[in-house]
């Protein structure tokens, strides 16, 4: 019936805005239902007010900006965007704040097709077909009225926009007291407003990005010099873990043996470490920045030297080997290689989903030729979801049954946890192989391995999967990370005070802020940016 008679643009825009508000905000409405008695006068009034505000915020810009030629393409784009966003929010608990927009933008920038393919699942395709393509076809088929005068149509759209504003404003005035109270106490709910929150986050991201690029680059550590007590060179490996959570490391008390090899080594596992962020794009630059979490932003970190730059300036050879998406700008000024961009499909350690992490160890010997101090940073793929089962060779699938789908929310909790724990079992193997190689260098050099994950991971607790929630809302599973330091037993025997110092820090609160200063301390680099209080060995 609605395809028989022509629609005015204002009517179509209003109906589409109404549809988007109702159809794509199921998580928001579920959260409201769990926190409100919608049958009470105050709560019911608030829900109606919120609904009107969402409708106005989406509908008014469309009414004022949509022109006849662009009207339907714009509306169809909004519907398709909302369909995609709602899938990830409703199914996986993912929200699209600035950090998630940054992650998405960097995935595109890095041309990370593998990650994109892993997110492209059958449930996502079916969801988009039903909630994106089908409504878009309906929009395309609706006949439109044509106004003889352009200002006639503009006037009608303006009248609709004013009407929406008046209704939303009036309802807010009437329900102001309760709306203000509930909004203040539940400010985190705004992250579930689809697609408005994602659009707002996109604006904030690009605004911050371009503002940051306008700032001059600040060189830090020009005074950096090595002052070593002994002439022996230092060879170290810094491993950047991916998506590992501390409470699934048996080194930290987890019941399952996820660290059978590392448990045999002379290392210290720090049990109470917080990540800087909940996403790779945010956390990785923070791990090497001198800003500290309190003052950090990726844009600010990008405009100044990091600890790898300072170490290189002091005379340490620094190399970055990446088996993840990219170094997120950290390795721009040092020697680096990206295995995902230089893949050899004939390699035994290569599969149809990329290299296994142990492939990064193959070329270690060539980086330590000569007598220079060396730091090699390995950026692992680790436990990157959602395809946990693709992160390890088949022989590491020790915990059974395990999820073998790209959609963890369609697997049982046991299967998801088993698949994830298998990734940690493989990480344990990779780290132990790196330690074995360092042991082979210990006769002629002081060696160490420092490992820290960039962030944690949700495995379906409270319906939340993967990572990337805003830090203030994120569960501990996304921010409580493993961090450990290994040195040869001979080193600890010769430096018992260092071992004792580390034992006192096993359970104290630590963070990514400790990493850059600990690296400077290990290489005996003296510089004004070094803070003794953040050095793990002091």
N, C-alpha and C positions, 0 to 999 in steps of 0.2 A: 504493500500500500504506500509506504513512504518513498518508493521509487517512482510513483506515478506523477506526483505533483512537484513542481520546482520549489527548491528551498532558497531562502535568502542566505547570503554569506554569514550574516550575524547569527541566524538560527543554527546553521551548521557548526559554526565555531563554538557556540554555547553548548550544543549537544555533545560535541566531541570532548570539550573540556569537562563536561559532566561525566561522560563515560570514562575518561582517563582517571579522574578523581576517584570514581567508585571502583573501577575494575583493577587498577594496578597498585592499590595501597592496602592489600590484605594484611600484611605484617603490621602496618600501623594500626589498622582497626582491631587486630587481635591484641596488640599491646594495650590499646585504649580499653578494650573489653575486660582485660585482666586487671586493670588499675581503677576502673570506674564502675559505679552502679549507674548505668545509663538510664535507668528508670527513675532516678532522682531528678528533681527539677534543675538543680545546679549543674549536675554532670551532663544531663541531657542537653541543657542549653549550651554548655561548652562544646559538646560534640557537634551540634548544629552550627555553632559559630566557627569552629575549626574547619568544618566542611565548606562553609561559605567563603572563608578566607582562602582556602586552597583553590576553590573554584575561581575566585576573583584573581588571584595571583597568576593562575595559568591562563584564564580566559581573557582578561583585559589586554595584556600585551598582544595576544593573537588578534583580538578585535581591532586594535589600533594600528597594527603593523601589516596584517595580511592583506595583500592586494589580490585582485581577481585571478591573475595569471599564476601567482604563487600560492594561492589559498590551499588548494587540495594537496600539492606536494608538501607544503609545510605541515598541514594537519596529519598527513600520512607519516611524515618523518617523526612527529611527536609521538604518534601511536606506536611506531616501530621501536623507537628509543625506549619508551615506557615498558613495552613488552620485554625487551632484553633486560632492562634494569630490574624489573619485577621478578624475573626468573631467578637471578642471582640473589636478590634480597629474600624472596619468599622461600627458596629451596635451600640456600646455603648460609643465609644470615649475613651476607656481604652487604656493606653499605658503601656508598660512593662519596666519601669525603675527599678533601684535597689530596691526601696521600694516595687514595685509590685512583683518583684521576691522574696523578703523577705516575703511578705504576703503569696505568693503561697507556699514557702518552709515551713512556719510555719503552714499553713493549713494541709500540709502533715504530718509534725512532730506531730501536735496535734491530728492527725487522725480525723479531723473535717469532718466527712462524711455528716453531715447535710448541711453544706455550699456547699460542692461539689455537692450534689444532687440538690440544689436549682439553681445552675449555669448550670446544665445539662438540657437544654430545647430542645423542638422539633426543633425550628429554628437552634440551634447549631448543632444538630444531622444531619439535612438535609444539612446544609452548609458543614459539614465535609464529609458527604457522597459524595456530588457533587464535592467539591474542594480538598478533601484529599484522600478519598478511590478510587474514579474513576481514577484520575491521577496515583495513586499508582498501580492500576491494569494494566494500560497501560504500566507503567515502567516494571512491572513484566513480561509482555508478549513480550516485545521487544527482539528479538534474538540478541545475542552478538557475535562479532568477537573474535576469540581466537588467540592470538599471540604466535608463537612457542618460542620466546625468551622474557623473562620478561622485559628485558631492551628495547625491541622494543616498547612495549606498554607504558613503562615509558617515553621513549623518545618522543612519540607522545603526551602524556598528558603534558609533560613539554613544548613542542612546543606550544600547545594550551594555556597553562598558560602564557608563555612569550608573546604570541600574545595579550592576553587580557590585560596584564600589559602595553604593548607598546601602544595599542590603547587608554586605559584609561589615561595613562600619557600624550600622545600626545594631546589628546583633552583638558586635564586640562591645559597644557602649552599654547595652543592656546586661551583658554577662561579664563585664570587665573584671569585677572583683574575683570571681572564681577562675576565670580564664587566666588572669595574671598569676594567681596563686598556683594553679595546676601547672601552668607553663614554666614557672620558675622552678618548681620541684621536679619537673619531668622534662627538662630542656633537651635531654638526649633523644627524645622521641622524634625530633625534627629530622634525624638522619634517615628515617623510614619514609619520608614524604617523597613520593615518586611522581614525576621526574624532577620536581622543583629543586630538591636538595642537590641532586647531581648537576643540574644546570648551574646552580649557585656555586658549587664547588669548582666547576670548570672555569667559571669567571674568575674566582679567587686564585686558582692555580696559574692561569695565563697572566693575570695581572701581576702576581708575585714574580713569575718567571721573567717577564720583560723588565720589571723594575729592578730585579737582581742583576740582569745582564748590563744594565746601565751603570752599575757600580764598578769602580776601578779594582783591579786585582791587587791584593795586599800580600806581599812576600813576608813570610814569617821565618824566623830561625836563621837569619843571616849570620848570627854569631855562633852557630852550631859548630862545635869541634869535638872530636873524640879524645878522651883522656883516659886511656886504658892502663890498668896497673900491670898487665902482663902482655907480652908481645904476641901471644897466640891469637889467631884469627877467630872470628865468630861466624858460624853458619847457622841460620835459623829458618824455620818454616812457620809462617803465620797462616792458619787455616780459617777461612771465613765459612762457617757452617750455614746451612740453609734450612730454616723451618724446624730446627731441633728444639725440643722442649726438655727442660731440666728434669722434670718429674718422671720422664721415661728413660733416664739414664740409670742403669743399675749402680754406677759409681756413686749416685746420689741417694741410693736406697730403694730404687724401683725393684719390685720383686722378681721380675723377669731378667734373665742374663743377657741384657742388650750390649754389655761391654765386657765380654769374656776375655778379650785380648788386652785391652787397656787396663783391666784390673790387675794384670801381672806386671805393670810397669811402675817405675819410680816417678809418679806424678802426683800433682795436687789437683783435685776437682773442687772448684768453688761452688758451693751449694745454693747461694743466695744472690744471684746475679740478675739484674733487670736490663732488658734491652732498651735502646734509645727510642725505637719505634716498633711498629707492627708490620712493616712492609720492607722489602729489599731496597727499593728506591730511596726510602727515608733512612733506614738504619745503616746501610753500608757506608755512605759518606760520613755518617756520625761516628762510626767506629774508629775512623782515622783522623777526625777533626779535633782541633784544640778548643773549639767553642764550648764544649760541654752541653749536656742535654738541655739545661735550663735556657741557654742562649742560642741553641742550634736551630738552623733551618737549612734544607738542602741548598737553597739559593745562596745563603750567606757562606756556607762551607765551600761552594763552588768558586767563590771570589777570593779565596785565600789559600795559602799553602797548607798542606796536611802533613802528618807525621812522616809519610813516605818521602815527600819532598825534602823535609828537613834531614832525614837520615841520608838521603842521596847527597845533599849539600855537604854533610859532614864526612863523606867519603865512603859510605856504605853502598855496595851495589844492590839495587832493589829491583826485583822482577815480579811482575804480576801475571799469573797464569789463570785464565778464566774458563770455567766449564759451565757457567751460568749464562744469564742474558748479556751482562756487560759489567764493567767495574763501576758504573754510575758516576763516571767522571773522576774517580779517585786516582786512576793510573795514567791520566792524560800526559803527565810530564815525566814518566818513568818508562823503562822497557816493559813491554807487555805483549801478550799473545792471547787470542781468543780461540779456543778449540772448536767452539760451535760454528765459527766463521771460517775455519780452516780444516774442515772435516775430511777424513779419508775413509769412505765406506768400506774399504777393504781391510781396515784395521781390525784385529781380533777383539779389541775393546770397544768397538763401535757397533751399535745396534740401530734399528730403524727409528729409535727415539733419541739418538745422540750418543755421546760417549759416556761410559761409566766413569766415575770419579777417579778410579785408580789409574786411568790413562794419563792423568796429569803428572804422575810420578816418573814416567818414562824418561823425560828429558832433564831430570834434576841434575845429573852429573855434569852436563855441559854448561850449566849456569855457575858452577863453583870452580871452574878452572882459574888458575892464578892464585894470588895470595891476599886478595881483597876480602874484607868482611862482606857477607852476603845475607840478604833477607829475601826469601821467596814467599810470596803471598799466593795461596791457592784458594780461589773462589769456587767452592764446590756447588754441585746441584743438590747434594744432600738428600733431604726428605721432601723436596718440592712436590706439592700436590697440584691437582687432585689425583694424578696418576701415580700414587706411591709405588705400585707394583712394577713400574717401569724404571725405577731408580737403582735396581740391583740385579745382578746376574741370577739366574734361576736357583743356583745352589744356596743362595742366601734366603730363600723363602722358607725359613725354619718354623715360623709361627703360622699354623694352619687352623682353619681355612682363612684365606686372606682375600680382600676385595680386589677384583681384577677388572673393575669398571672405571670409566672416567668420571663417574658420578657417585661420589662416596655416600651421598644421602640415600641412594637406592640399595646400598649394602647394609648388612647388620652391623651393629656397633662392634661386635667381636671381630668381624672381618675387616673393618676399617682400622681398628687398633692393631690387629695382626699385621696388616700390610704396612702400616706406619712403623711398627717396631722392627720389621724386617729391614727398613731403610736405615735404622739406627745400628742394627747389627752389621750392615755393610759399611756404614761410616766408621764403626769400631775397627773393621778390617783395614780400611784405607788409612786411618790414622796410625794403626800399628805398623803397616808397611812403611809409612813415612818415617816413623820412629826407627824402624830397623835400618833404613837407609842412613839416617842421621847417626846411628851408632857406628856405622861403617866409616864415618867421617871423624869420629871423636878422637882418634889417635892424633890427628894433626890440627884439630880445631875444637873450640868450645861450641857445643850444639844445644839447641832447644827447639821445642815445638809448643806453640801457643795456639789454642783453639777456642773460638767463641762463635756461637750461632748469631745470625743477624736478628732473629725474632723467633717466636714459638709458633704454635699451631693449635687450632681447635679441631677436635675430632668428633664433633657431633654433640658435645655437651650443650644442653639447653637449645638444641636445634641449630647450633652455630658450627660451621665448617671453615676450614682454611684459616686465613688470617686477614689483617688489614683493617680491623675495627679501629675507630678513633681511640687513642690511648686511654682517655679517661673512662671509656666504656668497655675497653677490651678486658676479657677474662685473663686471669693470671697465666693460663695456658699459652697465651699469645705473647707474654712479656717476660716470663720466667725462663731463662735460657741456660744451657750448659756452658761452662768455661773451664778450661783446664790448662795446666802448664807442666810440660815434661822436660827434665834435664837428666843426663846420665847419672847413674848411682854414684860414680866417682866424683861428680861435681858436688852432689849433696854431702858426700863424705868430707870433701875438702872445704865445704862452706856450710857447716851445720847451722850457723846463725840464719842463713837464708832459708833453710828448710823449716826452722822453728818459726820464722816470721810468717811464712806461708801457712803454716798450720793454724796460726792465730787468726788468719783471714778466711779460713774455709767456710765459716758460717756467717760472717758479717755481711752487711749489705754492700754489694759492689755493683758496677754498671759498665757499660761501654766506655764511660769516661776514663776508666783506668787503663784502657788499652794503649793509647798513644804514649803516655808517660812511662808505662812499663817497657815498651819497646825502646824508648830513648834510654832508659836505665840499663837495660840488658846490653846495649851497644855502647854504654858509657859515653853518651853524647851529652855534653854540657851546653845548655842554651837557656835563654831567658824564658822561653815558653814552657820549659819543663817544670812540673810541679811534683815535688817529692812526695807529698801526701797522697797522690793518686798512683804512685808506683807500687805495684803488687809486692815487689821485693824489698821495699823499705818500710 
